Structure formats: structure tokens, C-alpha cells
Amino acid sequence: MRPAFITARCWRAWRFWLIVAITAGMAWRLTDYFLRFPVWDDEASLGLNIVHRGYMGLMRPLSNAQVCPIGFLWISKFFIQHFGTDVWVL
């Protein structure tokens, strides 16, 4: 049987690296967001589906082999209708 302090130490290390990974991912995404990189491939295909369909049309299979949760599609459609198709909105 292993001592309890090893388990706690492993948990602290695991939690530390999880926080580092999440922070790095957020920093990467915010950098992309604020530098306004262009929309590419999958994002563009999904954006075209959202722009050219209504709310009910988004419930049908998406074109260009795209898959996305319906809640995300509807929220994106709402933002595009109210704020336009700028890269920041998409």
C-alpha cells in the first residue's frame, strides 16, 4: 500500500499541469482573437452554414461535412444577426 502523501503529491502535480495547459490554451486563443487572424477552412465552412441558413435550417445536416452542437449554432446565428459577420463576431 502506498503512503497517502504520494497520492496527494501526484494530485498537486497533475492539477498544476492542468492549470498550465488551460492557461496556455486561453493565452493562445486570446492572441488569435486580438491579432484578428483570418478565418480559415473549418471556421469558414461553419460560418457559411450559419450565415446562409435560418434557425430551423441549422437543424438539418450541415454542408461541407461540418458537425456542431445546435446550441452553439443558434447562439452564433443570434450574434451574427445582431452584430454582423466581423471576424470578432465569428
The first five atom37 places (N, CA, C, CB, O) and aatype in JSON, in Angstrom:
{
  "aatype": [12, 1, 14, 0, 13, 9, 16, 0, 1, 4, 17, 1, 0, 17, 1, 13, 17, 10, 9, 19, 0, 9, 16, 0, 7, 12, 0, 17, 1, 10, 16, 3, 18, 13, 10, 1, 13, 14, 19, 17, 3, 3, 6, 0, 15, 10, 7, 10, 2, 9, 19, 8, 1, 7, 18, 12, 7, 10, 12, 1, 14, 10, 15, 2, 0, 5, 19, 4, 14, 9, 7, 13, 10, 17, 9, 15, 11, 13, 13, 9, 5, 8, 13, 7, 16, 3, 19, 17, 19, 10],
  "atom_mask": [
    [1, 1, 1, 1, 1],
    [1, 1, 1, 1, 1],
    [1, 1, 1, 1, 1],
    [1, 1, 1, 1, 1],
    [1, 1, 1, 1, 1],
    [1, 1, 1, 1, 1],
    [1, 1, 1, 1, 1],
    [1, 1, 1, 1, 1],
    [1, 1, 1, 1, 1],
    [1, 1, 1, 1, 1],
    [1, 1, 1, 1, 1],
    [1, 1, 1, 1, 1],
    [1, 1, 1, 1, 1],
    [1, 1, 1, 1, 1],
    [1, 1, 1, 1, 1],
    [1, 1, 1, 1, 1],
    [1, 1, 1, 1, 1],
    [1, 1, 1, 1, 1],
    [1, 1, 1, 1, 1],
    [1, 1, 1, 1, 1],
    [1, 1, 1, 1, 1],
    [1, 1, 1, 1, 1],
    [1, 1, 1, 1, 1],
    [1, 1, 1, 1, 1],
    [1, 1, 1, 0, 1],
    [1, 1, 1, 1, 1],
    [1, 1, 1, 1, 1],
    [1, 1, 1, 1, 1],
    [1, 1, 1, 1, 1],
    [1, 1, 1, 1, 1],
    [1, 1, 1, 1, 1],
    [1, 1, 1, 1, 1],
    [1, 1, 1, 1, 1],
    [1, 1, 1, 1, 1],
    [1, 1, 1, 1, 1],
    [1, 1, 1, 1, 1],
    [1, 1, 1, 1, 1],
    [1, 1, 1, 1, 1],
    [1, 1, 1, 1, 1],
    [1, 1, 1, 1, 1],
    [1, 1, 1, 1, 1],
    [1, 1, 1, 1, 1],
    [1, 1, 1, 1, 1],
    [1, 1, 1, 1, 1],
    [1, 1, 1, 1, 1],
    [1, 1, 1, 1, 1],
    [1, 1, 1, 0, 1],
    [1, 1, 1, 1, 1],
    [1, 1, 1, 1, 1],
    [1, 1, 1, 1, 1],
    [1, 1, 1, 1, 1],
    [1, 1, 1, 1, 1],
    [1, 1, 1, 1, 1],
    [1, 1, 1, 0, 1],
    [1, 1, 1, 1, 1],
    [1, 1, 1, 1, 1],
    [1, 1, 1, 0, 1],
    [1, 1, 1, 1, 1],
    [1, 1, 1, 1, 1],
    [1, 1, 1, 1, 1],
    [1, 1, 1, 1, 1],
    [1, 1, 1, 1, 1],
    [1, 1, 1, 1, 1],
    [1, 1, 1, 1, 1],
    [1, 1, 1, 1, 1],
    [1, 1, 1, 1, 1],
    [1, 1, 1, 1, 1],
    [1, 1, 1, 1, 1],
    [1, 1, 1, 1, 1],
    [1, 1, 1, 1, 1],
    [1, 1, 1, 0, 1],
    [1, 1, 1, 1, 1],
    [1, 1, 1, 1, 1],
    [1, 1, 1, 1, 1],
    [1, 1, 1, 1, 1],
    [1, 1, 1, 1, 1],
    [1, 1, 1, 1, 1],
    [1, 1, 1, 1, 1],
    [1, 1, 1, 1, 1],
    [1, 1, 1, 1, 1],
    [1, 1, 1, 1, 1],
    [1, 1, 1, 1, 1],
    [1, 1, 1, 1, 1],
    [1, 1, 1, 0, 1],
    [1, 1, 1, 1, 1],
    [1, 1, 1, 1, 1],
    [1, 1, 1, 1, 1],
    [1, 1, 1, 1, 1],
    [1, 1, 1, 1, 1],
    [1, 1, 1, 1, 1]
  ],
  "atom_positions": [
    [[0.84, -1.18, 0.0], [0.0, 0.0, 0.0], [0.88, 1.24, 0.0], [-0.96, 0.0, 1.22], [1.86, 1.33, 0.75]],
    [[0.53, 2.22, -0.87], [1.33, 3.44, -0.96], [0.93, 4.42, 0.14], [1.16, 4.09, -2.34], [-0.22, 4.45, 0.55]],
    [[1.88, 5.2, 0.61], [1.56, 6.23, 1.6], [0.65, 7.3, 0.99], [2.85, 6.89, 2.14], [0.69, 7.53, -0.22]],
    [[-0.16, 7.92, 1.8], [-1.13, 8.91, 1.34], [-0.46, 10.15, 0.76], [-2.04, 9.32, 2.49], [-1.02, 10.79, -0.13]],
    [[0.74, 10.51, 1.24], [1.39, 11.73, 0.76], [1.79, 11.62, -0.71], [2.62, 12.04, 1.6], [1.87, 12.64, -1.4]],
    [[2.04, 10.4, -1.21], [2.37, 10.25, -2.63], [1.16, 10.57, -3.49], [2.87, 8.82, -2.92], [1.3, 11.25, -4.51]],
    [[0.01, 10.11, -3.11], [-1.2, 10.39, -3.86], [-1.49, 11.89, -3.87], [-2.39, 9.63, -3.27], [-1.83, 12.45, -4.91]],
    [[-1.36, 12.53, -2.72], [-1.6, 13.97, -2.65], [-0.58, 14.73, -3.49], [-1.55, 14.45, -1.19], [-0.93, 15.7, -4.15]],
    [[0.68, 14.29, -3.46], [1.71, 14.95, -4.24], [1.45, 14.8, -5.73], [3.09, 14.39, -3.89], [1.62, 15.75, -6.49]],
    [[1.04, 13.62, -6.15], [0.71, 13.39, -7.56], [-0.49, 14.24, -7.98], [0.4, 11.89, -7.81], [-0.51, 14.8, -9.08]],
    [[-1.47, 14.35, -7.11], [-2.64, 15.17, -7.4], [-2.26, 16.62, -7.57], [-3.69, 15.03, -6.3], [-2.75, 17.29, -8.48]],
    [[-1.38, 17.14, -6.71], [-0.94, 18.53, -6.83], [-0.2, 18.75, -8.14], [-0.05, 18.93, -5.64], [-0.39, 19.78, -8.8]],
    [[0.65, 17.81, -8.54], [1.39, 17.94, -9.8], [0.43, 17.88, -10.99], [2.45, 16.82, -9.92], [0.54, 18.68, -11.92]],
    [[-0.52, 16.96, -10.95], [-1.49, 16.84, -12.03], [-2.32, 18.12, -12.15], [-2.41, 15.63, -11.8], [-2.55, 18.62, -13.25]],
    [[-2.76, 18.64, -11.0], [-3.56, 19.87, -11.0], [-2.74, 21.05, -11.52], [-4.09, 20.18, -9.58], [-3.27, 21.87, -12.27]],
    [[-1.47, 21.14, -11.15], [-0.59, 22.21, -11.63], [-0.49, 22.17, -13.15], [0.81, 22.08, -11.0], [-0.67, 23.2, -13.81]],
    [[-0.21, 20.99, -13.72], [-0.07, 20.89, -15.17], [-1.39, 21.11, -15.91], [0.5, 19.55, -15.54], [-1.39, 21.59, -17.05]],
    [[-2.49, 20.76, -15.29], [-3.8, 21.05, -15.89], [-4.02, 22.56, -15.97], [-4.93, 20.38, -15.08], [-4.47, 23.07, -16.99]],
    [[-3.7, 23.26, -14.9], [-3.85, 24.72, -14.9], [-2.91, 25.36, -15.92], [-3.56, 25.29, -13.49], [-3.3, 26.31, -16.6]],
    [[-1.69, 24.85, -16.04], [-0.74, 25.37, -17.03], [-1.3, 25.16, -18.44], [0.64, 24.68, -16.89], [-1.23, 26.07, -19.27]],
    [[-1.84, 23.98, -18.73], [-2.38, 23.69, -20.06], [-3.58, 24.58, -20.38], [-2.78, 22.21, -20.16], [-3.69, 25.09, -21.49]],
    [[-4.47, 24.76, -19.43], [-5.65, 25.6, -19.66], [-5.23, 27.05, -19.87], [-6.63, 25.5, -18.48], [-5.75, 27.72, -20.76]],
    [[-4.3, 27.53, -19.07], [-3.82, 28.91, -19.21], [-3.13, 29.12, -20.56], [-2.85, 29.26, -18.07], [-3.34, 30.14, -21.2]],
    [[-2.32, 28.15, -20.98], [-1.66, 28.26, -22.28], [-2.68, 28.27, -23.42], [-0.66, 27.11, -22.47], [-2.54, 29.03, -24.37]],
    [[-3.69, 27.43, -23.32], [-4.74, 27.41, -24.34], [-5.51, 28.72, -24.4], [0.0, 0.0, 0.0], [-5.82, 29.2, -25.49]],
    [[-5.82, 29.28, -23.25], [-6.53, 30.57, -23.22], [-5.65, 31.68, -23.79], [-6.96, 30.92, -21.77], [-6.14, 32.54, -24.52]],
    [[-4.36, 31.68, -23.45], [-3.45, 32.69, -23.97], [-3.35, 32.59, -25.49], [-2.06, 32.55, -23.34], [-3.35, 33.6, -26.19]],
    [[-3.26, 31.36, -25.99], [-3.19, 31.14, -27.44], [-4.44, 31.66, -28.13], [-2.99, 29.64, -27.75], [-4.36, 32.36, -29.14]],
    [[-5.61, 31.33, -27.58], [-6.87, 31.74, -28.21], [-7.05, 33.25, -28.14], [-8.05, 31.05, -27.54], [-7.51, 33.85, -29.12]],
    [[-6.71, 33.87, -27.02], [-6.83, 35.33, -26.91], [-5.87, 36.04, -27.85], [-6.57, 35.77, -25.46], [-6.2, 37.1, -28.4]],
    [[-4.68, 35.48, -28.05], [-3.74, 36.05, -29.01], [-4.34, 36.02, -30.41], [-2.4, 35.3, -28.98], [-4.29, 37.01, -31.14]],
    [[-4.89, 34.87, -30.79], [-5.56, 34.78, -32.1], [-6.69, 35.8, -32.2], [-6.1, 33.37, -32.32], [-6.87, 36.43, -33.24]],
    [[-7.45, 35.95, -31.13], [-8.61, 36.83, -31.13], [-8.19, 38.29, -31.31], [-9.4, 36.67, -29.84], [-8.75, 38.99, -32.15]],
    [[-7.21, 38.73, -30.54], [-6.83, 40.14, -30.58], [-5.97, 40.5, -31.79], [-6.11, 40.5, -29.33], [-5.95, 41.66, -32.2]],
    [[-5.26, 39.54, -32.36], [-4.5, 39.82, -33.57], [-5.36, 39.71, -34.83], [-3.33, 38.86, -33.68], [-4.92, 40.04, -35.93]],
    [[-6.59, 39.26, -34.65], [-7.58, 39.18, -35.73], [-7.07, 38.38, -36.92], [-7.98, 40.57, -36.18], [-7.09, 38.85, -38.06]],
    [[-6.6, 37.16, -36.65], [-6.2, 36.29, -37.74], [-7.41, 35.98, -38.61], [-5.56, 34.99, -37.2], [-8.53, 35.98, -38.12]],
    [[-7.2, 35.73, -39.91], [-8.33, 35.44, -40.78], [-9.0, 34.11, -40.41], [-7.87, 35.4, -42.24], [-8.41, 33.25, -39.76]],
    [[-10.22, 33.98, -40.85], [-10.98, 32.75, -40.63], [-10.56, 31.75, -41.7], [-12.54, 33.01, -40.67], [-10.51, 32.09, -42.88]],
    [[-10.26, 30.52, -41.29], [-9.77, 29.51, -42.21], [-10.71, 28.31, -42.26], [-8.38, 29.06, -41.79], [-11.59, 28.16, -41.41]],
    [[-10.54, 27.51, -43.23], [-11.16, 26.23, -43.54], [-12.42, 25.87, -42.74], [-10.17, 25.18, -43.33], [-13.52, 26.25, -43.15]],
    [[-12.29, 25.16, -41.63], [-13.46, 24.68, -40.89], [-14.29, 25.84, -40.34], [-13.02, 23.77, -39.75], [-15.51, 25.79, -40.39]],
    [[-13.61, 26.87, -39.83], [-14.34, 28.02, -39.3], [-15.13, 28.7, -40.41], [-13.38, 29.01, -38.64], [-16.27, 29.12, -40.2]],
    [[-14.53, 28.83, -41.59], [-15.21, 29.47, -42.72], [-16.4, 28.62, -43.18], [-14.23, 29.68, -43.88], [-17.47, 29.16, -43.46]],
    [[-16.22, 27.32, -43.26], [-17.32, 26.44, -43.68], [-18.48, 26.51, -42.7], [-16.82, 25.0, -43.81], [-19.64, 26.57, -43.1]],
    [[-18.17, 26.49, -41.41], [-19.22, 26.6, -40.41], [-19.89, 27.96, -40.47], [-18.65, 26.35, -39.01], [-21.11, 28.06, -40.36]],
    [[-19.1, 29.01, -40.65], [-19.66, 30.36, -40.76], [-20.6, 30.49, -41.94], [0.0, 0.0, 0.0], [-21.63, 31.15, -41.84]],
    [[-20.26, 29.87, -43.07], [-21.14, 29.92, -44.24], [-22.47, 29.23, -43.95], [-20.46, 29.26, -45.45], [-23.52, 29.7, -44.37]],
    [[-22.43, 28.12, -43.23], [-23.67, 27.44, -42.85], [-24.53, 28.36, -41.99], [-23.36, 26.13, -42.1], [-25.74, 28.44, -42.18]],
    [[-23.91, 29.04, -41.05], [-24.66, 29.89, -40.12], [-25.24, 31.1, -40.84], [-23.76, 30.35, -38.97], [-26.39, 31.47, -40.61]],
    [[-24.45, 31.72, -41.71], [-24.89, 32.93, -42.4], [-26.02, 32.63, -43.38], [-23.72, 33.58, -43.14], [-26.98, 33.4, -43.47]],
    [[-25.93, 31.52, -44.11], [-26.88, 31.26, -45.2], [-28.11, 30.44, -44.8], [-26.18, 30.55, -46.29], [-28.95, 30.14, -45.65]],
    [[-28.23, 30.08, -43.54], [-29.39, 29.3, -43.09], [-30.11, 30.02, -41.97], [-28.97, 27.89, -42.63], [-29.54, 30.84, -41.26]],
    [[-31.4, 29.69, -41.83], [-32.17, 30.17, -40.69], [-31.98, 29.24, -39.51], [0.0, 0.0, 0.0], [-31.24, 28.26, -39.57]],
    [[-32.68, 29.58, -38.41], [-32.55, 28.76, -37.21], [-33.0, 27.31, -37.46], [-33.37, 29.37, -36.07], [-32.34, 26.37, -37.02]],
    [[-34.1, 27.14, -38.15], [-34.58, 25.79, -38.43], [-33.68, 25.09, -39.46], [-36.02, 25.83, -38.95], [-33.51, 23.87, -39.4]],
    [[-33.13, 25.84, -40.38], [-32.21, 25.26, -41.36], [-30.94, 24.73, -40.72], [0.0, 0.0, 0.0], [-30.3, 23.82, -41.24]],
    [[-30.57, 25.3, -39.58], [-29.37, 24.84, -38.88], [-29.59, 23.49, -38.2], [-28.94, 25.87, -37.85], [-28.63, 22.86, -37.75]],
    [[-30.84, 23.05, -38.12], [-31.12, 21.75, -37.52], [-30.91, 20.6, -38.52], [-32.56, 21.72, -37.0], [-30.78, 19.45, -38.12]],
    [[-30.87, 20.93, -39.81], [-30.58, 19.92, -40.83], [-29.08, 19.63, -40.86], [-31.08, 20.38, -42.23], [-28.3, 20.41, -40.3]],
    [[-28.66, 18.55, -41.49], [-27.22, 18.29, -41.62], [-26.51, 19.46, -42.3], [-26.98, 16.98, -42.41], [-27.0, 20.0, -43.3]],
    [[-25.37, 19.83, -41.77], [-24.62, 20.97, -42.29], [-23.85, 20.57, -43.55], [-23.67, 21.52, -41.23], [-23.45, 19.41, -43.7]],
    [[-23.64, 21.53, -44.43], [-22.86, 21.26, -45.63], [-21.37, 21.25, -45.3], [-23.15, 22.31, -46.73], [-20.95, 21.66, -44.22]],
    [[-20.58, 20.76, -46.23], [-19.12, 20.66, -46.1], [-18.7, 19.76, -44.95], [-18.52, 22.04, -45.91], [-17.64, 19.98, -44.36]],
    [[-19.5, 18.76, -44.64], [-19.19, 17.76, -43.61], [-18.9, 18.39, -42.25], [-18.0, 16.94, -44.05], [-18.02, 17.92, -41.52]],
    [[-19.64, 19.44, -41.9], [-19.46, 20.11, -40.62], [-20.37, 19.49, -39.57], [-19.74, 21.62, -40.75], [-21.48, 19.05, -39.87]],
    [[-19.9, 19.46, -38.34], [-20.66, 18.95, -37.21], [-20.52, 19.95, -36.08], [-20.18, 17.52, -36.77], [-19.41, 20.39, -35.77]],
    [[-21.65, 20.33, -35.46], [-21.6, 21.34, -34.42], [-22.86, 21.22, -33.55], [-21.47, 22.77, -35.03], [-23.93, 20.9, -34.07]],
    [[-22.75, 21.48, -32.25], [-23.94, 21.43, -31.4], [-24.95, 22.51, -31.79], [-23.55, 21.6, -29.92], [-24.57, 23.62, -32.14]],
    [[-26.22, 22.18, -31.73], [-27.27, 23.1, -32.16], [-27.29, 24.37, -31.32], [-28.62, 22.41, -32.09], [-27.56, 25.45, -31.84]],
    [[-27.02, 24.26, -30.03], [-26.99, 25.44, -29.17], [-25.94, 26.44, -29.62], [0.0, 0.0, 0.0], [-26.19, 27.64, -29.66]],
    [[-24.75, 25.95, -29.97], [-23.69, 26.82, -30.45], [-24.09, 27.48, -31.77], [-22.38, 26.03, -30.63], [-23.84, 28.66, -31.98]],
    [[-24.71, 26.7, -32.66], [-25.14, 27.25, -33.95], [-26.16, 28.37, -33.76], [-25.74, 26.14, -34.83], [-26.05, 29.42, -34.39]],
    [[-27.13, 28.14, -32.89], [-28.17, 29.15, -32.68], [-27.62, 30.4, -32.0], [-29.3, 28.57, -31.84], [-28.01, 31.51, -32.35]],
    [[-26.72, 30.24, -31.05], [-26.11, 31.41, -30.4], [-25.28, 32.17, -31.43], [-25.22, 30.98, -29.19], [-25.31, 33.4, -31.46]],
    [[-24.54, 31.45, -32.26], [-23.74, 32.11, -33.31], [-24.65, 32.84, -34.29], [-22.87, 31.08, -34.05], [-24.33, 33.96, -34.71]],
    [[-25.76, 32.23, -34.67], [-26.7, 32.87, -35.59], [-27.26, 34.15, -34.98], [-27.85, 31.91, -35.93], [-27.39, 35.16, -35.67]],
    [[-27.58, 34.12, -33.69], [-28.08, 35.3, -32.99], [-27.05, 36.43, -33.04], [-28.44, 34.96, -31.53], [-27.39, 37.57, -33.36]],
    [[-25.8, 36.11, -32.73], [-24.75, 37.14, -32.72], [-24.51, 37.69, -34.12], [-23.46, 36.57, -32.15], [-24.29, 38.89, -34.28]],
    [[-24.53, 36.84, -35.13], [-24.32, 37.3, -36.5], [-25.46, 38.21, -36.94], [-24.19, 36.11, -37.46], [-25.23, 39.22, -37.61]],
    [[-26.69, 37.86, -36.57], [-27.83, 38.71, -36.94], [-27.77, 40.07, -36.27], [-29.14, 38.02, -36.57], [-28.16, 41.08, -36.87]],
    [[-27.28, 40.12, -35.04], [-27.3, 41.38, -34.29], [-26.01, 42.18, -34.37], [-27.59, 41.09, -32.86], [-26.04, 43.4, -34.19]],
    [[-24.88, 41.53, -34.66], [-23.61, 42.24, -34.64], [-22.83, 42.15, -35.95], [-22.77, 41.71, -33.53], [-21.75, 42.72, -36.05]],
    [[-23.34, 41.44, -36.93], [-22.68, 41.36, -38.23], [-21.74, 40.17, -38.34], [0.0, 0.0, 0.0], [-21.71, 39.31, -37.47]],
    [[-20.98, 40.14, -39.44], [-20.13, 39.0, -39.73], [-18.64, 39.31, -39.57], [-20.4, 38.51, -41.14], [-17.81, 38.69, -40.23]],
    [[-18.31, 40.25, -38.72], [-16.92, 40.59, -38.47], [-16.19, 39.38, -37.87], [-16.81, 41.81, -37.53], [-16.83, 38.51, -37.28]],
    [[-14.88, 39.33, -38.03], [-14.09, 38.21, -37.51], [-14.28, 38.08, -36.0], [-12.59, 38.4, -37.84], [-14.34, 36.97, -35.48]],
    [[-14.39, 39.19, -35.29], [-14.56, 39.14, -33.84], [-15.89, 38.49, -33.48], [-14.48, 40.55, -33.23], [-15.99, 37.78, -32.48]],
    [[-16.91, 38.73, -34.28], [-18.22, 38.12, -34.01], [-18.18, 36.63, -34.29], [-19.32, 38.8, -34.87], [-18.7, 35.82, -33.52]],
    [[-17.55, 36.27, -35.41], [-17.46, 34.85, -35.75], [-16.58, 34.12, -34.77], [-16.93, 34.67, -37.17], [-16.39, 32.91, -34.9]]
  ]
}
